Amino acid sequence: MTWTRKDLLDLQSLSAEEISTILDTARVFKDIGARPRKVMPALRGKTVVNLFVEPSTRTRISFELAALRLAADVINFTAEASSLRKGETLKDTARNLEALNADFIVIRHSAAGAPHFLSRVLKAHVINAGDGAHEHPTQGLLDVFTMLEEKKRIAGLRVTILGDILYSRVARSNIWALLKLGAHVTLCGPPTLVPHTFEDLGCRVTHDLETAIKDADVINLLRIQHERQRKTMFPGLGEYTSLFGINRARLKAAPPDVLIMHPGPINRGVEVDSEVADGSQSVILKQVTNGLAVRMAILYLVNGGKLPQELIETDAGRTSDAVNSQQATATAE
């Protein structure tokens, strides 16, 4: 299919074909990233601004490295050292950045809908790096990409998302992507954080851990979103860990080849213990690696880049030209 979107704001509005296009493109960029020469100058002359009004480490660094791998200029913008602290509106801040010829605004914000708002007032490409408890589309995509790499399919896959579903933007993006691609999604956690209203989306909801994981192909663990939830919604760390924390003994209830995933940061000893987080079934660090390829793919596609097969052919041609040039130089010497 032809990619036509200027922005990436959520996964709810994307079709299964659009999601698959991103995943296919990410696979090409991951292959390129395994080579000695990792930079592909697809965004040379472009400027990417990481507008992170909400704190982040993994996502910001991943977007920064993705932009640099595509030869873009990168500006990291934090609210603590900006005019936002002086009362400037988000709209004015973003339009001033665009006036400085920013081509991409990668925004992370505590208010749901902030990326959608900017997409309506800016000509620059807007990419959602997480907005409130709404969505985190690039995390959802890299999670699905990791499942696809490890399990070789998404359709029919049994995925359990365990933890704070109610306040999790990661959960929502995972749910939309997985259901559109044909996976079976089970949600599990305390009743206050996993209401049955999620069944309306097509998910199975249970509050029993063993039921949730006994036939799971993937267990995606979520951090408790203390910064977003009301205190009355959380039972307490000790109670949560005793009922829903994953350790080696509890994991025996799941199939032996189940994948353990986590978007980070991990609260060791709460949602998962170190033995499981660092064990052979864990693909947590692979998620981080795959996030780079996924974010390169998104920057590339919203900029109007070629689709996967064309990208492979273009990159192969570029590599062939480089090899021929080196051979010619060696012959001349």
C-alpha positions as CSV (number, residue, x, y, z in Angstrom):
1,M,0.0,0.0,0.0
2,T,1.0,3.7,-0.4
3,W,1.8,5.5,2.8
4,T,0.0,8.9,2.8
5,R,-0.1,10.1,6.4
6,K,1.8,13.2,7.4
7,D,1.8,12.3,11.1
8,L,1.7,9.4,13.4
9,L,-0.7,10.2,16.2
10,D,-2.2,6.8,17.3
11,L,-2.7,3.2,16.3
12,Q,-6.5,3.3,16.7
13,S,-6.9,5.2,13.4
14,L,-4.4,3.0,11.5
15,S,-5.5,0.1,9.4
16,A,-3.9,-3.3,9.6
17,E,-2.2,-2.7,6.3
18,E,-0.7,0.6,7.5
19,I,0.6,-1.1,10.7
20,S,2.1,-3.9,8.6
21,T,3.8,-1.4,6.3
22,I,5.5,0.2,9.3
23,L,6.6,-3.3,10.6
24,D,7.9,-4.3,7.1
25,T,9.8,-1.0,6.8
26,A,11.2,-1.5,10.3
27,R,12.5,-4.9,9.3
28,V,14.5,-3.3,6.5
29,F,16.0,-0.7,8.9
30,K,16.9,-3.4,11.4
31,D,18.9,-5.2,8.7
32,I,20.6,-1.9,7.8
33,G,21.4,-1.3,11.5
34,A,23.3,-4.7,11.6
35,R,25.8,-3.5,9.0
36,P,29.1,-1.7,9.8
37,R,27.8,1.4,8.0
38,K,24.6,2.1,9.8
39,V,23.7,5.6,8.6
40,M,21.2,6.0,5.7
41,P,20.9,9.7,4.6
42,A,17.2,9.7,4.0
43,L,16.6,12.7,6.2
44,R,19.7,14.7,5.4
45,G,19.0,18.4,5.7
46,K,15.9,17.8,7.9
47,T,15.5,18.8,11.5
48,V,13.9,16.7,14.2
49,V,12.8,18.3,17.5
50,N,12.2,16.1,20.4
51,L,9.6,18.1,22.3
52,F,9.4,16.2,25.6
53,V,7.1,18.1,27.9
54,E,6.9,14.9,30.1
55,P,10.1,13.2,31.3
56,S,11.5,10.3,29.3
57,T,14.9,8.5,28.8
58,R,14.4,5.5,26.6
59,T,11.9,7.0,24.1
60,R,13.8,10.3,23.7
61,I,17.2,8.6,23.2
62,S,15.6,6.1,20.8
63,F,14.1,8.9,18.7
64,E,17.3,10.9,18.8
65,L,19.4,7.9,17.6
66,A,16.8,7.0,15.0
67,A,17.0,10.6,13.5
68,L,20.8,10.6,13.6
69,R,20.9,7.2,11.8
70,L,18.8,8.9,9.1
71,A,21.3,11.8,9.0
72,A,18.9,14.4,10.4
73,D,19.8,17.3,12.7
74,V,18.3,16.8,16.2
75,I,17.2,19.2,18.9
76,N,16.2,18.0,22.3
77,F,13.7,20.2,24.0
78,T,12.7,19.8,27.7
79,A,10.0,21.7,29.5
80,E,12.2,22.4,32.5
81,A,14.5,24.6,30.4
82,S,12.0,26.3,28.2
83,S,9.5,29.1,27.9
84,L,6.7,26.7,28.9
85,R,7.9,27.3,32.5
86,K,7.2,31.0,31.9
87,G,3.6,30.4,30.8
88,E,4.0,30.1,27.0
89,T,1.4,27.9,25.4
90,L,2.2,24.6,23.8
91,K,0.9,26.0,20.5
92,D,3.2,29.0,20.6
93,T,6.2,26.9,21.6
94,A,5.6,24.5,18.7
95,R,4.9,27.2,16.1
96,N,8.2,29.0,17.1
97,L,10.0,25.7,16.6
98,E,8.4,25.3,13.2
99,A,9.4,28.9,12.4
100,L,13.0,27.8,12.9
101,N,12.4,25.3,10.1
102,A,11.8,22.2,12.3
103,D,10.5,19.5,10.0
104,F,9.4,17.0,12.6
105,I,8.0,17.5,16.1
106,V,8.2,14.4,18.2
107,I,6.0,15.2,21.2
108,R,5.6,13.5,24.6
109,H,3.0,15.2,26.8
110,S,1.0,14.5,29.9
111,A,-2.2,15.7,28.3
112,A,-4.1,13.3,26.1
113,G,-4.6,14.7,22.7
114,A,-1.7,17.1,22.6
115,P,-0.1,15.5,19.5
116,H,-3.5,15.6,17.7
117,F,-3.9,19.3,18.6
118,L,-0.4,20.2,17.2
119,S,-1.0,18.2,14.0
120,R,-3.9,20.6,13.3
121,V,-1.9,23.8,13.7
122,L,1.5,22.8,12.3
123,K,2.7,21.9,8.8
124,A,5.6,20.0,10.3
125,H,5.3,16.2,10.8
126,V,4.0,15.4,14.3
127,I,4.8,12.1,15.9
128,N,3.2,11.0,19.2
129,A,5.8,9.8,21.7
130,G,3.2,9.3,24.4
131,D,0.2,11.4,25.4
132,G,-1.2,11.1,28.9
133,A,-3.1,7.8,29.3
134,H,-4.2,7.9,25.7
135,E,-1.6,6.1,23.5
136,H,2.1,5.4,23.0
137,P,2.0,4.3,19.3
138,T,5.7,3.7,18.8
139,Q,5.9,1.5,21.9
140,G,2.9,-0.5,20.7
141,L,4.6,-0.9,17.3
142,L,7.9,-2.0,18.7
143,D,6.2,-4.5,21.0
144,V,4.3,-6.0,18.1
145,F,7.5,-6.0,16.0
146,T,9.3,-8.0,18.7
147,M,6.5,-10.5,19.0
148,L,6.5,-11.0,15.2
149,E,10.3,-11.5,15.2
150,E,10.2,-14.0,18.0
151,K,6.9,-15.9,17.3
152,K,6.9,-15.4,13.4
153,R,3.2,-14.4,13.4
154,I,0.7,-12.1,15.1
155,A,-2.6,-13.6,13.9
156,G,-3.8,-16.1,16.4
157,L,-1.1,-15.2,19.0
158,R,-2.3,-15.3,22.6
159,V,-1.1,-12.1,24.3
160,T,-1.6,-11.3,28.0
161,I,-1.1,-7.7,29.1
162,L,-0.7,-7.7,32.9
163,G,-0.8,-4.7,35.2
164,D,-2.2,-1.2,35.2
165,I,-4.4,-1.3,32.1
166,L,-6.7,1.6,33.0
167,Y,-4.0,4.3,33.1
168,S,-1.6,2.8,30.5
169,R,-1.1,4.4,27.1
170,V,1.2,1.4,26.2
171,A,-1.7,-1.0,26.9
172,R,-4.1,0.9,24.6
173,S,-1.6,1.0,21.7
174,N,-0.8,-2.7,22.1
175,I,-4.5,-3.5,22.2
176,W,-5.3,-1.6,19.0
177,A,-2.4,-3.0,17.0
178,L,-2.8,-6.6,18.2
179,L,-6.5,-6.8,17.6
180,K,-6.2,-5.3,14.2
181,L,-3.6,-7.9,13.3
182,G,-5.7,-10.8,14.5
183,A,-4.2,-11.6,18.0
184,H,-6.2,-12.7,21.0
185,V,-5.7,-10.3,23.9
186,T,-6.2,-11.0,27.6
187,L,-6.0,-8.2,30.2
188,C,-5.2,-9.0,33.8
189,G,-4.7,-7.0,37.0
190,P,-6.6,-5.7,40.0
191,P,-10.3,-5.1,39.3
192,T,-9.8,-1.3,39.9
193,L,-7.2,-1.2,37.2
194,V,-8.6,-3.7,34.7
195,P,-12.4,-2.9,34.4
196,H,-14.6,-5.1,32.3
197,T,-15.3,-2.2,30.0
198,F,-12.2,-3.3,28.1
199,E,-14.2,-6.3,26.9
200,D,-16.1,-3.8,24.6
201,L,-12.8,-3.5,22.6
202,G,-12.7,-7.3,22.0
203,C,-10.3,-8.2,24.8
204,R,-10.8,-11.0,27.4
205,V,-10.6,-9.6,31.0
206,T,-9.7,-11.7,34.0
207,H,-8.5,-10.9,37.5
208,D,-6.9,-14.3,38.1
209,L,-3.2,-14.5,37.2
210,E,-3.0,-18.2,36.5
211,T,-6.1,-18.0,34.2
212,A,-4.4,-15.1,32.3
213,I,-1.1,-16.8,31.7
214,K,-1.8,-20.5,31.4
215,D,-2.1,-20.5,27.6
216,A,-0.2,-17.2,26.8
217,D,2.3,-17.0,24.0
218,V,3.4,-13.6,25.3
219,I,3.1,-11.8,28.7
220,N,3.6,-8.1,28.4
221,L,4.1,-6.6,31.9
222,L,3.2,-3.0,32.7
223,R,4.5,-0.6,35.3
224,I,2.1,0.8,37.8
225,Q,1.3,4.3,36.6
226,H,1.5,6.1,40.0
227,E,1.8,9.5,38.4
228,R,-1.5,9.2,36.6
229,Q,-3.8,7.2,38.9
230,R,-5.7,8.0,42.0
231,K,-4.4,6.5,45.2
232,T,-7.7,4.7,45.8
233,M,-7.3,2.7,42.6
234,F,-4.1,0.9,43.6
235,P,-4.2,-1.9,46.3
236,G,-0.6,-1.3,47.5
237,L,2.7,-2.6,46.4
238,G,2.8,-5.6,48.7
239,E,-0.7,-6.8,47.8
240,Y,-0.1,-6.2,44.1
241,T,3.1,-8.2,44.1
242,S,1.6,-11.1,46.0
243,L,-1.3,-11.4,43.6
244,F,0.1,-10.3,40.2
245,G,3.9,-10.1,40.4
246,I,5.7,-12.5,38.1
247,N,8.4,-14.7,39.5
248,R,9.9,-18.0,38.5
249,A,7.4,-20.1,40.6
250,R,4.4,-18.3,39.1
251,L,5.8,-18.5,35.6
252,K,5.5,-22.3,35.8
253,A,1.8,-21.9,35.1
254,A,2.6,-20.5,31.7
255,P,3.8,-22.4,28.6
256,P,7.6,-23.0,28.7
257,D,8.2,-20.9,25.5
258,V,6.2,-17.8,26.7
259,L,7.9,-14.5,26.0
260,I,8.3,-12.0,28.8
261,M,8.1,-8.3,27.7
262,H,8.1,-5.0,29.5
263,P,8.1,-1.4,28.1
264,G,10.3,-0.1,31.0
265,P,11.3,1.2,33.3
266,I,11.1,-2.0,35.3
267,N,10.1,-2.0,38.9
268,R,12.1,-5.1,40.0
269,G,10.4,-7.0,42.8
270,V,7.0,-5.4,42.0
271,E,5.6,-6.5,38.6
272,V,8.5,-8.9,37.9
273,D,11.5,-10.2,39.8
274,S,15.1,-10.0,38.5
275,E,15.3,-13.8,37.8
276,V,12.5,-13.5,35.2
277,A,13.4,-10.1,33.9
278,D,16.9,-11.3,33.1
279,G,16.0,-14.8,32.2
280,S,16.0,-16.7,28.9
281,Q,12.3,-16.0,28.2
282,S,12.8,-12.2,28.5
283,V,13.0,-10.1,25.3
284,I,13.0,-6.8,27.2
285,L,16.3,-5.6,25.8
286,K,15.3,-6.8,22.3
287,Q,12.4,-4.5,22.6
288,V,14.8,-1.6,23.1
289,T,16.8,-2.6,20.1
290,N,13.7,-3.0,17.9
291,G,12.4,0.4,19.0
292,L,15.3,2.1,17.1
293,A,14.3,0.3,13.8
294,V,10.6,1.1,14.3
295,R,11.2,4.8,15.0
296,M,13.5,5.0,12.0
297,A,10.7,3.5,9.9
298,I,8.2,6.0,11.2
299,L,10.4,9.0,10.5
300,Y,11.2,7.7,7.1
301,L,7.6,7.0,6.1
302,V,5.9,10.2,7.3
303,N,8.6,12.1,5.4
304,G,7.3,10.4,2.2
305,G,9.9,7.6,2.0
306,K,9.7,4.7,-0.3
307,L,7.8,1.5,0.8
308,P,9.7,-1.5,2.0
309,Q,10.5,-3.3,-1.3
310,E,11.5,0.0,-2.9
311,L,13.6,0.7,0.1
312,I,15.4,-2.6,-0.1
313,E,16.1,-2.0,-3.8
314,T,17.3,1.5,-3.2
315,D,19.6,0.5,-0.3
316,A,20.9,-2.5,-2.3
317,G,21.8,-0.1,-5.1
318,R,23.5,2.3,-2.8
319,T,25.5,-0.5,-1.2
320,S,26.4,-1.8,-4.7
321,D,27.6,1.7,-5.8
322,A,29.7,2.0,-2.7
323,V,31.3,-1.4,-3.3
324,N,32.0,-0.6,-6.9
325,S,33.6,2.7,-5.9
326,Q,35.8,1.0,-3.4
327,Q,36.8,-1.7,-5.9
328,A,37.6,1.0,-8.5
329,T,39.8,2.9,-6.0
330,A,41.6,-0.3,-5.0
331,T,42.3,-1.1,-8.7
332,A,43.6,2.4,-9.4
333,E,46.0,2.1,-6.4
